[in-house]
Amino acid sequence: MKRTGQMAIGLVVAALAVAYTMRNVSTGELLQSFRQVEWKYLAMSTLLMAATYAARTLRWQALVNPIKPVKAWALVSPLMVGFMAAVLPARAGEFVRAYLLGKSQNIPFASAFATIVVERLFDLAALLFLLAWLLTFHADKLAPDAHWNGISIETLAFQFGILAMGLVAGLMVFIYLLAFKRDLAMKVVGFFLRPLPDNWRDKLAHLIHAFGDGLGVVRSKSALLNLTLTTALVWGLIMLAYYPLYLAYGLQDASPGSIILLTLMICILITLLPTPAFLGSFQAGVLIALHEIMHEPEVAAVSFGFVAWGLNMIVVLAGALYFILHDHISIRKIAELDPDAG
């Protein structure tokens, strides 16, 4: 019942975000824009999007190998099915990834989930780097007069940066203690768990201890270097995949600054509005970046958002459905996974 309610709320938010994106564009205009796009650019973008998932697999391998050596191919299945599960509420896709990794490689769920937490930490650090780059070399892209629904884009980006910095700092301290000062970390955890019943306290302490076992990557300089390089590769490919769509729509500004801005606004919107499969929030981020800030034609910006989202979903669904059939994965069991019980 709780999952159904969360899904309903997510779909309502997605519908509102789509309505916001489409408020000044008719269905006819949108369809006409789709028909005018050259297929060769869509093919290029799709291939680059597929490459981002190959890079994500290599990055995840760098995170998992310190726990248990695993071939990259063995990680593609849980990765793609996990990203497909983004249609579920409460970011359940991350839990699906950890569950499938643990099941296929005999790794404790908490340890598998720890690799995803570290992955997200590096993603946040990458976004902070992109934001700092934008503010340093392309500050004009975040002009104070740019607004979205009365909110300054500059203020929105700055507040997102502050929030991201806080999360990165907090996660870094927590991960450092669990990785290098396990006894001290468990004492701190034990202090905060004291008010809980004994069975809950013991279970959570065990999960956190197992979570610490999944942080092997932070104890190895070579693994950290590999993780840093593959994170740079992932984000480089994410941004590069948008470039053919700039050409497809004949946008005026296809500079690195514009693509970085587009990437940041998409990430900010899907964080603020975590809708199922990021439908609506993704398109709103594209509209804000390309039309509200960069002053590209509104129809082109709206069409760009739906096409970019659709191409990525094709890659994810194709990969996930292949592995669901190949590995005999139960979709029903995945849908019933409860993040709160993880």
C-alpha positions as CSV (number, residue, x, y, z in Angstrom):
1,M,0.0,0.0,0.0
2,K,2.9,2.3,0.9
3,R,4.6,1.6,-2.4
4,T,1.4,2.2,-4.3
5,G,0.9,5.6,-2.6
6,Q,4.5,6.6,-3.4
7,M,4.1,5.6,-7.0
8,A,0.8,7.6,-7.3
9,I,2.5,10.7,-5.8
10,G,5.4,10.3,-8.2
11,L,3.1,10.0,-11.2
12,V,1.2,13.1,-10.2
13,V,4.4,15.1,-9.8
14,A,5.6,13.7,-13.2
15,A,2.3,14.8,-14.8
16,L,2.6,18.3,-13.4
17,A,6.3,18.5,-14.6
18,V,5.3,17.4,-18.1
19,A,2.4,19.9,-18.1
20,Y,4.8,22.7,-17.1
21,T,7.2,21.7,-19.9
22,M,4.4,21.5,-22.5
23,R,2.5,24.6,-21.3
24,N,3.4,26.7,-24.3
25,V,3.9,24.0,-26.9
26,S,1.1,22.2,-28.7
27,T,1.2,18.4,-29.5
28,G,1.2,19.3,-33.2
29,E,4.3,21.5,-32.9
30,L,6.0,18.8,-30.8
31,L,5.3,16.0,-33.4
32,Q,6.5,18.3,-36.2
33,S,9.7,18.9,-34.3
34,F,10.2,15.1,-33.9
35,R,9.7,14.6,-37.7
36,Q,12.4,17.2,-38.6
37,V,15.2,15.6,-36.5
38,E,17.8,13.7,-38.5
39,W,18.1,10.1,-37.6
40,K,21.9,10.0,-37.9
41,Y,22.2,12.3,-34.9
42,L,19.8,10.2,-32.9
43,A,21.9,7.1,-33.7
44,M,25.1,8.8,-32.6
45,S,23.5,10.0,-29.3
46,T,22.1,6.5,-28.6
47,L,25.5,4.9,-29.1
48,L,27.1,7.4,-26.7
49,M,24.4,6.8,-24.1
50,A,25.0,3.0,-24.4
51,A,28.7,3.8,-23.9
52,T,27.9,5.6,-20.6
53,Y,26.5,2.3,-19.2
54,A,29.7,0.5,-20.3
55,A,31.7,3.1,-18.4
56,R,29.4,2.8,-15.4
57,T,30.0,-1.0,-15.4
58,L,33.8,-0.5,-15.4
59,R,33.4,2.0,-12.5
60,W,31.3,-0.4,-10.5
61,Q,33.8,-3.1,-11.1
62,A,36.5,-0.8,-9.5
63,L,34.2,-0.5,-6.5
64,V,33.3,-4.2,-6.2
65,N,36.7,-5.8,-6.8
66,P,38.2,-4.9,-3.4
67,I,35.3,-6.9,-1.9
68,K,35.4,-9.8,-4.4
69,P,37.1,-9.9,-7.8
70,V,34.2,-9.8,-10.4
71,K,34.4,-9.7,-14.2
72,A,32.8,-6.5,-15.7
73,W,30.3,-8.6,-17.8
74,A,28.9,-10.1,-14.6
75,L,27.9,-6.5,-13.4
76,V,26.1,-5.5,-16.6
77,S,22.9,-7.4,-15.6
78,P,22.4,-5.9,-12.1
79,L,23.4,-2.5,-13.4
80,M,20.9,-2.4,-16.3
81,V,18.0,-4.0,-14.4
82,G,18.7,-1.6,-11.5
83,F,18.5,1.4,-13.8
84,M,15.3,0.0,-15.3
85,A,13.9,-0.1,-11.8
86,A,14.2,3.7,-11.6
87,V,10.5,3.6,-12.5
88,L,9.9,2.4,-8.9
89,P,9.5,5.1,-6.1
90,A,12.0,6.0,-3.4
91,R,15.0,5.5,-5.7
92,A,14.4,1.7,-5.4
93,G,16.6,1.1,-8.4
94,E,19.7,1.4,-6.2
95,F,18.4,-1.2,-3.8
96,V,17.6,-3.5,-6.8
97,R,21.2,-3.2,-8.0
98,A,22.5,-4.1,-4.6
99,Y,20.1,-7.0,-4.2
100,L,21.0,-8.4,-7.6
101,L,24.7,-8.0,-7.1
102,G,24.5,-9.7,-3.7
103,K,22.4,-12.5,-5.1
104,S,24.6,-13.2,-8.2
105,Q,28.0,-12.8,-6.5
106,N,27.2,-14.0,-2.9
107,I,28.0,-10.6,-1.4
108,P,26.1,-9.3,1.7
109,F,23.4,-6.8,0.7
110,A,24.9,-4.0,2.9
111,S,28.3,-4.4,1.4
112,A,26.9,-4.3,-2.1
113,F,24.9,-1.2,-1.2
114,A,28.0,0.4,0.2
115,T,29.6,0.3,-3.3
116,I,26.6,2.3,-4.7
117,V,26.8,4.9,-1.9
118,V,30.5,5.5,-2.8
119,E,29.5,5.7,-6.4
120,R,26.9,8.4,-5.6
121,L,29.5,10.2,-3.5
122,F,31.8,10.4,-6.5
123,D,28.9,11.5,-8.7
124,L,28.1,14.4,-6.3
125,A,31.8,15.3,-6.3
126,A,31.7,15.3,-10.1
127,L,28.7,17.6,-10.1
128,L,30.4,20.0,-7.7
129,F,33.4,20.1,-10.0
130,L,31.1,20.9,-13.0
131,L,29.4,23.6,-11.1
132,A,32.7,25.1,-10.0
133,W,33.9,25.0,-13.6
134,L,30.7,26.7,-14.9
135,L,31.0,29.4,-12.3
136,T,34.7,30.0,-13.0
137,F,34.8,29.9,-16.8
138,H,31.2,30.3,-17.9
139,A,29.6,32.5,-15.2
140,D,27.5,34.3,-17.8
141,K,25.5,31.1,-18.2
142,L,24.1,31.6,-14.7
143,A,23.2,35.3,-15.1
144,P,21.3,36.8,-12.1
145,D,18.4,37.8,-14.3
146,A,17.7,34.1,-15.3
147,H,14.7,32.8,-13.4
148,W,12.5,29.8,-13.3
149,N,9.0,30.3,-11.8
150,G,10.2,33.3,-9.9
151,I,13.3,31.5,-8.5
152,S,16.7,32.8,-9.6
153,I,18.6,30.0,-11.5
154,E,21.8,31.3,-9.9
155,T,20.3,30.9,-6.4
156,L,19.0,27.4,-7.3
157,A,22.4,26.2,-8.5
158,F,24.2,27.8,-5.6
159,Q,21.8,26.1,-3.0
160,F,22.1,22.8,-4.8
161,G,25.9,23.2,-4.6
162,I,25.7,23.9,-0.8
163,L,23.5,20.9,-0.3
164,A,25.8,18.7,-2.4
165,M,28.8,19.9,-0.4
166,G,27.1,19.1,2.8
167,L,26.2,15.6,1.7
168,V,29.7,14.9,0.3
169,A,31.3,16.1,3.6
170,G,29.0,14.0,5.7
171,L,29.4,10.9,3.6
172,M,33.2,11.3,3.5
173,V,33.4,11.5,7.3
174,F,31.1,8.5,7.7
175,I,32.9,6.4,5.1
176,Y,36.4,7.3,6.5
177,L,35.4,6.3,10.0
178,L,33.9,3.0,8.8
179,A,36.9,2.2,6.6
180,F,39.7,3.2,8.8
181,K,38.3,3.7,12.4
182,R,35.8,0.8,12.5
183,D,35.8,0.5,16.3
184,L,35.3,4.2,16.9
185,A,32.6,4.3,14.2
186,M,30.7,1.4,15.7
187,K,30.8,3.0,19.1
188,V,29.3,6.2,17.7
189,V,26.7,4.1,15.9
190,G,26.0,2.2,19.1
191,F,25.4,5.5,21.0
192,F,22.7,6.6,18.5
193,L,21.1,3.1,18.4
194,R,20.8,2.9,22.2
195,P,17.1,4.0,22.4
196,L,16.1,1.1,20.0
197,P,15.0,-2.3,21.1
198,D,17.8,-4.9,21.4
199,N,16.8,-6.9,18.2
200,W,16.6,-3.7,16.1
201,R,19.9,-2.4,17.5
202,D,21.7,-5.7,16.8
203,K,20.3,-5.9,13.3
204,L,21.2,-2.3,12.4
205,A,24.7,-2.7,13.9
206,H,25.3,-5.8,11.9
207,L,24.1,-4.1,8.7
208,I,26.4,-1.1,9.3
209,H,29.3,-3.4,10.0
210,A,28.7,-5.2,6.7
211,F,28.3,-1.8,5.0
212,G,31.8,-1.0,6.2
213,D,33.1,-4.3,4.6
214,G,31.9,-2.9,1.2
215,L,34.2,0.2,1.5
216,G,37.4,-1.6,0.4
217,V,37.9,0.8,-2.5
218,V,38.7,3.7,-0.2
219,R,41.6,1.7,1.4
220,S,43.4,1.2,-2.0
221,K,45.1,4.1,-3.8
222,S,45.1,2.3,-7.1
223,A,41.4,1.5,-6.7
224,L,40.6,5.1,-5.8
225,L,42.5,6.3,-8.9
226,N,40.6,3.8,-11.1
227,L,37.3,5.0,-9.5
228,T,38.2,8.7,-10.2
229,L,39.2,8.1,-13.8
230,T,36.1,6.0,-14.6
231,T,33.9,8.6,-12.9
232,A,35.4,11.2,-15.2
233,L,34.8,8.9,-18.1
234,V,31.1,8.4,-17.1
235,W,30.4,12.1,-16.9
236,G,32.4,12.9,-20.0
237,L,30.3,10.4,-22.0
238,I,27.0,11.7,-20.4
239,M,27.7,15.2,-21.6
240,L,29.1,14.0,-25.0
241,A,25.9,12.1,-25.6
242,Y,23.9,15.4,-25.7
243,Y,26.1,17.0,-28.3
244,P,24.6,15.1,-31.4
245,L,21.2,16.4,-30.2
246,Y,22.5,19.9,-30.3
247,L,23.4,19.3,-33.9
248,A,20.1,17.6,-34.6
249,Y,18.1,20.6,-33.4
250,G,20.5,23.2,-34.8
251,L,20.9,24.9,-31.4
252,Q,22.8,28.2,-31.5
253,D,25.1,27.5,-28.6
254,A,26.7,24.0,-28.6
255,S,29.7,25.1,-26.4
256,P,31.0,23.0,-23.5
257,G,29.5,25.7,-21.2
258,S,26.0,25.1,-22.5
259,I,26.3,21.3,-22.3
260,I,27.6,21.5,-18.7
261,L,24.8,23.9,-17.8
262,L,22.3,21.4,-19.4
263,T,23.8,18.5,-17.4
264,L,23.6,20.4,-14.2
265,M,20.1,21.6,-14.6
266,I,18.9,18.0,-15.4
267,C,20.6,16.7,-12.3
268,I,19.2,19.5,-10.1
269,L,15.6,18.9,-11.3
270,I,15.7,15.1,-11.1
271,T,17.1,15.5,-7.5
272,L,14.4,18.0,-6.5
273,L,11.6,16.1,-8.3
274,P,12.5,12.4,-8.2
275,T,9.6,11.2,-10.4
276,P,9.3,7.6,-11.7
277,A,12.0,7.1,-14.4
278,F,12.6,10.9,-14.0
279,L,9.7,11.6,-16.4
280,G,8.8,15.2,-16.3
281,S,11.7,16.3,-14.1
282,F,14.2,15.5,-16.8
283,Q,12.3,17.4,-19.5
284,A,11.8,20.4,-17.1
285,G,15.6,20.5,-16.5
286,V,16.2,20.6,-20.3
287,L,13.6,23.3,-20.8
288,I,15.1,25.5,-18.1
289,A,18.6,25.1,-19.4
290,L,18.0,25.5,-23.1
291,H,15.0,27.8,-23.2
292,E,14.8,29.8,-20.0
293,I,18.6,30.4,-19.7
294,M,20.1,29.8,-23.2
295,H,17.1,31.3,-25.0
296,E,16.9,28.5,-27.5
297,P,13.5,28.0,-29.3
298,E,11.0,26.6,-26.8
299,V,9.7,23.9,-29.1
300,A,13.2,22.7,-29.8
301,A,14.0,22.6,-26.1
302,V,10.8,20.6,-25.2
303,S,11.4,18.2,-28.1
304,F,15.1,17.8,-27.1
305,G,14.0,16.9,-23.6
306,F,11.6,14.1,-24.7
307,V,14.0,12.7,-27.3
308,A,17.0,12.6,-25.0
309,W,14.9,11.0,-22.2
310,G,13.4,8.5,-24.7
311,L,16.7,7.5,-26.2
312,N,18.2,6.8,-22.8
313,M,15.1,4.8,-21.8
314,I,15.4,2.7,-25.0
315,V,19.0,1.8,-24.1
316,V,18.1,1.0,-20.5
317,L,15.0,-1.1,-21.3
318,A,16.7,-3.0,-24.1
319,G,19.6,-3.9,-21.9
320,A,17.5,-4.7,-18.9
321,L,14.9,-6.8,-20.8
322,Y,17.7,-8.8,-22.4
323,F,19.2,-9.7,-19.0
324,I,15.9,-10.3,-17.3
325,L,15.2,-13.0,-20.0
326,H,18.8,-14.3,-20.1
327,D,19.2,-14.5,-16.3
328,H,15.6,-15.5,-15.5
329,I,15.1,-12.5,-13.2
330,S,11.7,-12.2,-11.7
331,I,10.2,-8.7,-12.4
332,R,7.5,-9.3,-9.8
333,K,10.1,-10.0,-7.1
334,I,12.0,-6.9,-8.1
335,A,8.9,-4.8,-7.9
336,E,8.1,-6.2,-4.4
337,L,11.6,-5.4,-3.0
338,D,11.1,-3.0,0.0
339,P,13.9,-0.4,0.4
340,D,12.8,0.1,4.0
341,A,13.5,-3.5,4.8
342,G,17.0,-3.4,3.1
